[in-house]
Amino acid sequence: MTEPAKTTIKVEKATQIKGADRHDLCDAAEAAILEGGGFGWLSPPPREVLETYWRGVLVVPERSLFLARMDGVVAGSAQLVRPTRNNEAQSHAVTLTAAFVAPWARGHGVARALIEAVEATARDDGFAVLNLDVRETQTAAIALYETLGYTRWATQPYYARVGDAWVAGHFYSKLLRDDGDGA
């Protein structure tokens, strides 16, 4: 009897998105949006809007785009946002944003791998704090963030509007390194 093939998860920092990767990334994003985890979108925009969005992410100097692959197919992504150069007071902190995993790839460790890759890059780049925010409806993401040591420091009751209802958002941070002065 042969054993089932092991799922392979890999995360990379993207410098370009072309061909099948662009198609897979847009498909994964559309599926995540339809499942309610669309990093701001409530319904998928036209494909050309998504493609333009991803191209735009790559040209913003303060952003790094991470792609997660499951068995070679783009299954999710996340972005690391650095402070602008003139923001000296918050030069120690970065933000994890626009994180999602396609519904078909959930439950395999893709989200954990994405977050850990973003954290490792932030640490390697010398940042001390990683911040993020998430809708209260994204309970699996919240559970993962809390398991990974993120601390909820606030809730905004009017974070998002979905249909006729307000959805609260939770704000989290994680100390990546302690310089001995609390930051």
Phi, psi and omega in degrees: 000131180269146178278149177295148179297141179282137178289133179254125178246128176224141177238136179224151173275120186277139172248343175202159177227118179219164174054232184297328179297317179298315180297312180297319180296316178294319177299315180296318180296315179300316180297319179294319179299314180297332179272003177092011179239049190261032176038050174112325178281141176261336174220149184298133175284171175304151184306319181295330176292316177298315180298318178295320178302310182295320176299320180297320179302320184290341182262355178277117186301329182278357183249143169236133179258127177251132176249133176255133178244138172244116184052039175088349182259134178299122185241353180178174178204169175206160179234141174252122182248121179269155177291153176293157185299331181276002181261071183295324183295332180243026182290352180271350190239143175236169182234135170268124182217167175052037179274135176203158173228135178300142182306323182291344182255000183287149178088007181246004180093009181295313182298315179300316180297319177299310182298316180296324178292319178296315178300315182298318178295316179299316177298312181300328179278000175090013180275148184258335186227139174240124180251155174201163173222155187207144175294144180298340181283347182269068188295324179293319178296317179299314179299318179294313179302316181293322176298326181276005173096013177282143181251126176284125181245351178195158171230132178251112186292340182246042185293317183216157177242118179239110186065235179261009186244145172279144176236128180286157175234146180250142180247133184232157171215159177219132175280117182274330176204148181249113181278008179088353179242018178088359179220000000 
